[in-house]
């Protein structure tokens, strides 16, 4: 990192002041990047402070300014590093397709399409787990509120919500490509315990995350239904002419009721309809993946204020 030149910018005297300057220097950056930068800076500065118990926060900050950097320098480094990392992690872009047909059928060659499909299938399981965790946690917290153990249990529950938020963020980033935090939400560890406990109850991130977890159950059911229905119907239509060709009959029954009587002339139409439906399902999955990534970003990250 660039060495800090004394006299250029006044160094902050405390760790909270350093973090506030860093947050202002990162104004306009991705909120997930801001969270990671704040956590890393606080972790580094407090570790240095613990290794030098005889020195004040101002002395420690001045001593590490040359190696770690002033807030504005750290902000520039994080912005540059983020661009390089995102460029390296971004999958190779397929060649541009000029025709409408090329763009329509080109979705099958995009890795993000299959990642979105898998996320939509996985969302049913994660949605059930998240919903159960929140309902059970809130119910037990309210039930135990009259006992001494109620407050510690609620604190542990809120802590678990923050951990699950990170887990979901990693899933969303890997599968849907939306940048999510890779570090926990930073906290001013210099505050008294009572203030930190109060912050848990007033942190909009906690409540936004719980609402997101509750929404994941109906969304998971919807996503799973869309994928299973779209793929099963489209693949059935594509496979139907081959099944009929090899003598599996020309009638389709569901619960002993005739639902489709396919003549030979209609076989190509059934296959064509299946292919179109398959690609429409892939496009829909791709679009849902992008929209859900934005939803997760808004509810798991942007509920915190980085203005």
C-alpha positions as CSV (number, residue, x, y, z in Angstrom):
1,X,0.0,0.0,0.0
2,X,1.1,3.6,-0.5
3,X,2.8,5.2,2.4
4,X,0.8,7.9,4.2
5,X,2.4,11.3,3.8
6,X,2.0,13.3,7.0
7,X,0.3,16.7,6.5
8,X,-1.8,15.6,3.5
9,X,-4.9,14.4,5.4
10,X,-5.5,14.5,9.2
11,X,-5.5,10.9,10.4
12,X,-8.5,9.9,12.6
13,X,-7.7,9.6,16.3
14,X,-10.0,6.7,17.1
15,X,-11.0,3.5,15.4
16,X,-14.7,4.5,15.1
17,X,-13.6,7.8,13.4
18,X,-11.3,5.8,11.1
19,X,-14.2,3.5,10.1
20,X,-16.5,6.5,9.6
21,X,-14.0,8.2,7.3
22,X,-13.5,4.9,5.4
23,X,-17.3,4.6,5.0
24,X,-17.5,8.1,3.6
25,X,-14.6,7.4,1.2
26,X,-16.5,4.4,-0.1
27,X,-19.7,6.3,-0.7
28,X,-21.4,5.1,-3.9
29,X,-19.6,1.7,-3.8
30,X,-21.3,-1.6,-3.6
31,X,-22.8,-2.0,-0.1
32,X,-21.4,-5.5,0.1
33,X,-17.9,-4.1,-0.6
34,X,-18.4,-1.4,2.0
35,X,-19.3,-4.1,4.6
36,X,-16.3,-6.1,3.8
37,X,-13.9,-3.1,3.9
38,X,-15.3,-1.9,7.3
39,X,-15.0,-5.4,8.8
40,X,-11.4,-5.9,7.6
41,X,-10.3,-2.4,8.7
42,X,-11.8,-2.8,12.2
43,X,-10.4,-6.3,12.6
44,X,-6.9,-5.1,11.6
45,X,-6.9,-2.0,13.7
46,X,-8.2,-3.8,16.8
47,X,-5.7,-6.6,16.5
48,X,-2.9,-4.0,16.3
49,X,-4.3,-2.2,19.3
50,X,-4.4,-5.5,21.3
51,X,-0.7,-6.2,20.4
52,X,0.3,-2.7,21.6
53,X,-1.6,-2.3,25.0
54,X,0.5,0.6,26.1
55,X,-0.4,2.8,23.1
56,X,-3.6,4.8,22.4
57,X,-5.8,4.3,19.4
58,X,-4.5,7.5,17.8
59,X,-0.9,6.2,18.2
60,X,-1.7,2.8,16.7
61,X,-3.5,4.4,13.8
62,X,-0.6,6.7,13.1
63,X,1.8,3.8,13.3
64,X,-0.1,1.5,10.9
65,X,-1.0,4.3,8.4
66,X,2.1,3.6,6.4
67,X,1.4,-0.1,6.0
68,X,-2.4,-0.3,6.0
69,X,-3.2,3.2,4.7
70,X,-5.3,6.2,5.5
71,X,-9.1,5.8,5.0
72,X,-9.1,7.3,1.5
73,X,-6.2,5.2,0.4
74,X,-7.8,2.0,1.7
75,X,-11.0,2.9,-0.1
76,X,-9.2,3.3,-3.4
77,X,-7.4,0.0,-3.0
78,X,-10.7,-1.8,-2.3
79,X,-12.3,-0.3,-5.3
80,X,-9.4,-1.3,-7.6
81,X,-9.2,-4.8,-6.1
82,X,-12.9,-5.3,-6.5
83,X,-12.8,-4.5,-10.2
84,X,-9.9,-7.0,-10.6
85,X,-11.6,-9.8,-8.6
86,X,-14.9,-9.4,-10.3
87,X,-13.2,-9.5,-13.7
88,X,-11.3,-12.6,-12.8
89,X,-14.4,-14.4,-11.3
90,X,-16.8,-13.4,-14.1
91,X,-17.4,-16.4,-16.4
92,X,-16.3,-15.8,-20.0
93,X,-19.0,-13.9,-21.9
94,X,-20.4,-15.8,-24.9
95,X,-19.9,-14.2,-28.3
96,X,-22.5,-11.5,-29.0
97,X,-25.4,-12.7,-31.0
98,X,-27.0,-10.2,-33.3
99,X,-30.1,-12.1,-34.4
100,X,-33.2,-12.5,-32.3
101,X,-33.0,-16.3,-32.8
102,X,-29.4,-16.3,-31.7
103,X,-30.2,-14.5,-28.5
104,X,-33.2,-16.7,-27.9
105,X,-31.4,-20.0,-28.3
106,X,-28.1,-18.7,-26.9
107,X,-29.4,-18.9,-23.3
108,X,-28.6,-22.6,-23.4
109,X,-24.8,-21.8,-23.6
110,X,-24.8,-19.5,-20.5
111,X,-23.5,-21.2,-17.3
112,X,-25.5,-18.7,-15.2
113,X,-28.7,-20.2,-16.7
114,X,-28.0,-23.6,-15.1
115,X,-26.9,-22.0,-11.8
116,X,-30.2,-20.2,-11.7
117,X,-32.1,-23.4,-12.4
118,X,-30.3,-25.1,-9.6
119,X,-30.9,-22.2,-7.2
120,X,-34.6,-22.3,-7.9
121,X,-34.7,-26.0,-7.1
122,X,-32.5,-25.5,-4.0
123,X,-34.7,-22.6,-2.8
124,X,-37.5,-25.0,-1.8
125,X,-35.2,-26.7,0.7
126,X,-33.5,-23.5,2.0
127,X,-36.9,-21.8,2.1
128,X,-38.3,-24.5,4.4
129,X,-35.3,-24.4,6.6
130,X,-35.2,-20.5,6.9
131,X,-38.9,-20.3,7.5
132,X,-38.8,-23.0,10.2
133,X,-35.8,-21.3,11.8
134,X,-37.4,-17.9,12.0
135,X,-40.8,-19.1,13.2
136,X,-39.2,-21.3,15.8
137,X,-36.7,-18.7,16.9
138,X,-39.3,-16.0,17.3
139,X,-41.8,-18.3,19.0
140,X,-39.3,-19.5,21.5
141,X,-38.0,-16.0,22.1
142,X,-41.4,-14.7,22.9
143,X,-42.2,-17.8,25.0
144,X,-39.0,-17.5,27.0
145,X,-39.2,-13.7,27.4
146,X,-40.7,-14.0,30.9
147,X,-37.7,-16.0,32.1
148,X,-34.2,-15.0,32.7
149,X,-33.0,-17.2,29.8
150,X,-35.2,-15.3,27.4
151,X,-32.8,-12.4,26.7
152,X,-29.7,-14.6,26.1
153,X,-31.7,-16.9,23.9
154,X,-32.9,-13.9,21.8
155,X,-29.4,-12.6,21.5
156,X,-28.2,-16.0,20.3
157,X,-31.1,-16.2,17.9
158,X,-30.3,-12.8,16.4
159,X,-26.7,-13.9,16.1
160,X,-27.7,-17.0,14.2
161,X,-29.8,-14.8,11.8
162,X,-26.6,-12.8,10.9
163,X,-24.7,-16.0,10.3
164,X,-27.5,-17.5,8.1
165,X,-27.5,-14.2,6.2
166,X,-23.9,-14.6,5.3
167,X,-24.5,-18.2,4.2
168,X,-27.4,-17.2,2.0
169,X,-25.3,-14.4,0.6
170,X,-22.6,-16.8,-0.4
171,X,-25.2,-19.1,-2.1
172,X,-26.7,-16.1,-4.0
173,X,-23.3,-14.8,-5.1
174,X,-22.0,-18.2,-6.3
175,X,-25.2,-19.2,-8.1
176,X,-26.8,-15.9,-9.2
177,X,-23.7,-13.8,-9.6
178,X,-24.9,-10.9,-7.4
179,X,-22.1,-9.4,-5.2
180,X,-22.8,-10.2,-1.6
181,X,-20.8,-9.6,1.7
182,X,-18.0,-12.0,2.4
183,X,-17.5,-10.6,5.9
184,X,-19.9,-10.3,8.8
185,X,-21.5,-6.9,9.5
186,X,-18.9,-4.8,11.3
187,X,-19.7,-3.6,14.8
188,X,-18.1,-1.0,16.9
189,X,-16.6,-3.3,19.5
190,X,-15.6,-0.4,21.7
191,X,-19.2,0.2,22.7
192,X,-20.6,-1.1,26.0
193,X,-22.3,-4.4,26.0
194,X,-25.7,-2.8,26.6
195,X,-25.4,-0.6,23.6
196,X,-24.3,-3.5,21.4
197,X,-27.3,-5.6,22.6
198,X,-29.6,-2.6,21.9
199,X,-28.1,-2.4,18.4
200,X,-29.2,-6.0,17.7
201,X,-32.8,-5.0,18.4
202,X,-32.7,-1.8,16.3
203,X,-30.6,-3.1,13.4
204,X,-32.8,-3.0,10.3
205,X,-30.6,-5.7,8.8
206,X,-31.8,-8.2,11.4
207,X,-35.5,-7.5,10.6
208,X,-34.9,-7.4,6.9
209,X,-33.1,-10.7,6.9
210,X,-35.9,-12.3,8.9
211,X,-38.5,-11.0,6.5
212,X,-36.4,-12.4,3.6
213,X,-36.2,-15.8,5.3
214,X,-40.0,-15.9,5.7
215,X,-40.5,-14.9,2.0
216,X,-38.2,-17.7,0.9
217,X,-40.8,-20.4,1.6
218,X,-43.5,-19.1,-0.8
219,X,-40.8,-18.1,-3.2
220,X,-39.1,-21.5,-3.0
221,X,-42.4,-23.2,-3.7
222,X,-43.0,-21.0,-6.6
223,X,-39.5,-21.4,-8.1
224,X,-39.5,-25.2,-7.6
225,X,-43.0,-25.4,-9.3
226,X,-41.9,-23.3,-12.3
227,X,-38.7,-25.3,-12.9
228,X,-40.3,-28.7,-12.4
229,X,-43.4,-27.9,-14.5
230,X,-41.5,-26.1,-17.3
231,X,-38.9,-28.8,-17.7
232,X,-41.2,-31.8,-17.3
233,X,-43.8,-30.5,-19.8
234,X,-41.2,-29.3,-22.4
235,X,-39.1,-32.5,-22.2
236,X,-42.2,-34.6,-22.4
237,X,-43.4,-32.8,-25.5
238,X,-39.9,-33.3,-27.1
239,X,-39.8,-37.0,-26.1
240,X,-43.4,-37.7,-27.1
241,X,-42.8,-38.3,-30.8
242,X,-40.0,-40.7,-30.0
243,X,-42.2,-42.6,-27.5
244,X,-45.0,-42.8,-29.9
245,X,-42.7,-43.9,-32.7
246,X,-41.5,-46.9,-30.7
247,X,-45.0,-48.0,-30.0
248,X,-45.8,-46.6,-26.6
249,X,-49.2,-45.7,-27.9
250,X,-50.8,-42.5,-29.4
251,X,-52.9,-41.6,-26.3
252,X,-51.9,-39.9,-23.1
253,X,-53.9,-40.7,-20.0
254,X,-53.9,-39.1,-16.5
255,X,-56.0,-40.9,-13.9
256,X,-57.6,-43.0,-16.7
257,X,-58.8,-39.8,-18.5
258,X,-57.7,-39.2,-22.0
259,X,-55.8,-35.9,-22.1
260,X,-54.1,-36.0,-25.5
261,X,-54.6,-37.9,-28.7
262,X,-51.5,-37.4,-30.8
263,X,-51.7,-38.1,-34.6
264,X,-48.6,-38.7,-36.5
265,X,-48.8,-35.4,-38.4
266,X,-48.8,-33.5,-35.0
267,X,-45.6,-35.1,-33.8
268,X,-43.3,-32.4,-35.2
269,X,-45.6,-29.7,-33.8
270,X,-45.4,-31.3,-30.3
271,X,-41.6,-31.5,-30.5
272,X,-41.4,-27.9,-31.7
273,X,-43.7,-26.7,-28.9
274,X,-41.5,-28.6,-26.4
275,X,-38.3,-27.0,-27.7
276,X,-39.8,-23.5,-27.5
277,X,-41.2,-24.2,-24.0
278,X,-37.8,-25.5,-22.9
279,X,-36.0,-22.3,-24.0
280,X,-38.7,-20.1,-22.5
281,X,-38.2,-21.9,-19.2
282,X,-34.5,-21.3,-19.4
283,X,-35.0,-17.6,-20.1
284,X,-37.5,-17.4,-17.3
285,X,-35.0,-19.1,-14.9
286,X,-32.3,-16.6,-16.0
287,X,-34.6,-13.7,-15.4
288,X,-35.8,-15.0,-12.0
289,X,-32.2,-15.5,-11.0
290,X,-31.3,-11.9,-11.7
291,X,-34.4,-10.6,-10.0
292,X,-33.9,-12.7,-6.9
293,X,-30.3,-11.6,-6.7
294,X,-31.5,-8.0,-6.6
295,X,-34.1,-8.9,-3.9
296,X,-31.4,-10.6,-1.8
297,X,-29.1,-7.7,-2.2
298,X,-31.8,-5.2,-1.1
299,X,-33.1,-7.2,1.9
300,X,-29.8,-8.7,3.2
301,X,-27.4,-5.8,2.5
302,X,-29.1,-2.5,1.6
303,X,-31.3,-2.5,4.7
304,X,-28.2,-1.2,6.4
305,X,-27.6,2.5,5.8
306,X,-24.3,3.4,4.0
307,X,-25.2,6.9,3.0
